Amino acid sequence: MPINILMPALSPTMEKGNLARWLKKEGDTIKAGDVLAEIETDKATMEVEAVDEGILAKIMVADGTADVAVNTLIGVIASEGEDVKAAASSGGSPASPPKAAAAASPAAPAQAASAAPVAAATVAAAPASGARVFASPLARRIAKDARIDLTRVKGTGPHGRIVERDVRAAIAGGGPLAAPAAGASAPSAPMGMSDATIRKFFADGSYEEIPHDSMRKTIARRLVEAKQTIPHFYLSVDCELDTLLAAREAINANAPKDKDGKPAYKVSVNDFIIKALAVALQRVPDANVTWTEGAMLKHKHSDVGVAVSIPGGLITPIVRMAETKGLAQISNEMKDYAARARARKLKPEEYQGGTSAVSNLGMFGIKNFSAVINPPHATILAVGAGEQRIVVKKGAPAVATVMSVTLSTDHRAVDGALGAELISAFKTLIENPMGMLV
Amino acid sequence: MTTTYDVLIIGSGPGGYVTAIRSAQLGLKTAIVEREHLGGICLNWGCIPTKALLRSAEIYHYAQHAQDYGLNIEGKVTFDPAAVVKRSRGVSQQLNGGVGFLLKKNKVDVIWGEAVIDKPGQVTVSKTKKAAVQPQNPVPKGTLGEGVYQAKNIIVATGARPRVLPGIEPDGKLIWTYFEAMVPAEFPKSLIVMGSGAIGIEFASFYRTMGCDVTVVEVMPQVLPVEDAEIAGLARKRFEKAGIKIMTSTKVSKVEKKANSVVCTLEDEKGNKSTLEAERLISAVGVVGNIENIGLEKLGVKTDRGCVVTDGLGRTNIPGIFAIGDVAGPPMLAHKAEHEGVICVEAIKGLHVHPMDKAMIPGCTYCHPQVASVGLTEAKAKEQGLSIKVGRFPFMGNGKAIALGEPDGLIKTIFDAKTGKLLGAHMIGAEVTELIQGYVVAMNLETTEEELIHAVFPHPTLSEMMHESVLDAYGRVIHT
């Protein structure tokens, strides 16, 4: 019996992904464990491994297809001794038991704690006009009565079908409303200019058009959401780095070396910053929180995201429980994250979640900037360059290495004084780094 | 070397063994522990063998009425209780063997014995202490035995057992549970059935057809208490017409045992007492979850009213320990257990699943006439403040029903007047247990009355009544 290859869910929350490319051609012999294709999700590219043996009879979804829903039939394998042609034409027949392709690494049969099927966002991006909307008859009728625009409701039913609960959730969430009937006026969120309007500013041929990849789309969506829904405010302080730099030198000089003379670690200033923020969040636990409509989530650990710039975008891997980790461990973890981030090989669970984040543009000589909070965090620390400045000490000018940092804060979760307490705890730790060690 | 299983299931009832097969399909290394009989109560002492008994009763009933169909049977139609029971046991044994085959085919390890969860990740299996109910189906070959087993995920699927009322403890001789009622040496001449849920009513129906004098005593004001009141009222009339005596709002307050009979003291809602004697009493007052002696108390697994508390995906409060089926709470039905188990193991695998919607679980009772339902009753819908449209269509208006000689019955549908959502469907009459699934699919696909009206139902079938009932709810019925 032919084996159907279905679009795998690479994470419990994944609903669709892009089929980046096939590594096998139709007619290729497949062994269990062979990498069949690469799937691109929001921020990572992952491999799909074959579970069964046979011959790749048919590719149903071509290279480079975007937004393929989980469990969509993407290809068919003919089992041993089976007619490849027959298998290819039978593709998708309900008689063949669907066997989900196994995702290379993250599909361990773990407790799918996060598989709780709660629709995180009930509003989806508006699809290209004219695309067919899959919705149950009941969902359509309720949406029609409530004037809900189904093209902007995210479906949670089988294969992403819009069902009653999705429409109910959209109604409860206050929209998205369908275009109002002529004469009626409905309040709506301010919309940007249409693509056509923007293009008109530029002469044809004066630009090259580069389609968005899924990372670009995710960045755009998440940052618009963050800036529109999170009331940001900003707190800046200057931190003197001289003690920290001396400590760093001593720590690195004492790193054990392996037989090739390579040190076991090389701690960076940024590693100190991650650790200091993690410890500061523990000292000011009321600031280690996440806002939800129902309640404040007060986190037990400091999971610190670190923005890593990569070609074509950025990603924020999370150093989990950073307050419990030593500088050397944080340093090595970050090196691994950065390398795999550039190769787009991070697993979703490595960049989702977190309680706060660090964004460092010091290496570009940026003195000071304000970062956009990365939901579900309540804060993000923007770090500028450490530079020698004239400071006043005991009434006289002196030279010190100074770094300016700015904490962006979600005012729903962390008020001004509390934010100030957090950033001042951070400053104390940076200026007295021994405080991080105990 | 010890194997660590991805999934180990305790109990091989319909919930357990289906979960095991699904687990194996998903590529998880799977084991199942059973102490008594593959297939559990459902297949060995419940759903299946009772259907075999009821089939014998049905054919006997038709044979007695052969003349209605123009047939003559020379001589008297008689029955042999031992042969009727033997057929029922045979059916059970065949399917019991089938479960063994399916588990083997899917490479599920079967461990024979009683399991105790020592801690998350570890189960100790020891020799079965419970005396097996006789006659027992043979123990399958090639099972693993006593020992300590490791498993990343442990699913408790230990099912349920008959509820016992204090003072009316079943003794297996005069006071029966379903176990004894299913394998009588001979059929009693008179019988009191305590409880008119599915189990009680099915036995009442069976024994009445076989000529027994049957009285059903129900503490609630209606028979089949979970069913729609209108359907239950029709059922009661039919049961009484068949000669079953029914006493509702009445409880059995005392039972006195004699040599070959019981004398029950009955008490109605006003406190009026009366006595009733019969050869046997069947206690069918529900079932309770098997939560004891599997280590749940020690581990602090949360329970409530005799059932393990789980979320919609079978997860208990202890990571790595799951529960499905009867032991995880009502409705205690085999098909609910199966579905719950599949969802549980798919969530363990990390697939995207939705919790089961308990409002869409159908229920079937195989008495004569049959009763089947799904969703809200008319009373429940009104209780929720919904404005509803109700459709009714009687068997009398259906050609196939008349041809079958089954003119009694009703199909009732309940819609949300505002949205056209099918809220519930309730049926009584011939073969309705096979019809209800049409509405279950419709509810799951979230069809409104429009799609149901638009669908073409084949003629001549009983299913046409399902169409007509929907038409009736919207004032468009044809055949009444």
Interface residues (C-beta under 8 A of the other chain):
Chain A: A9 P12 M14 E15 V51 V70 N71 P97 A100 A102 A107 A108 P109 A110 Q111 A112 A113 A115 A116 P117 S136 P137 L138 A139 R141 I142 D145 T156 G157 V163 E164
Chain B: D6 V7 Q25 L26 G27 L28 K152 N153 D311 G312 L313 R315 P319 G320 A347 I348 K349 G350 L351 H352 V353 H354 P355 K418 T419 G420 K421 L445 E446 T447 T448 E450 E451
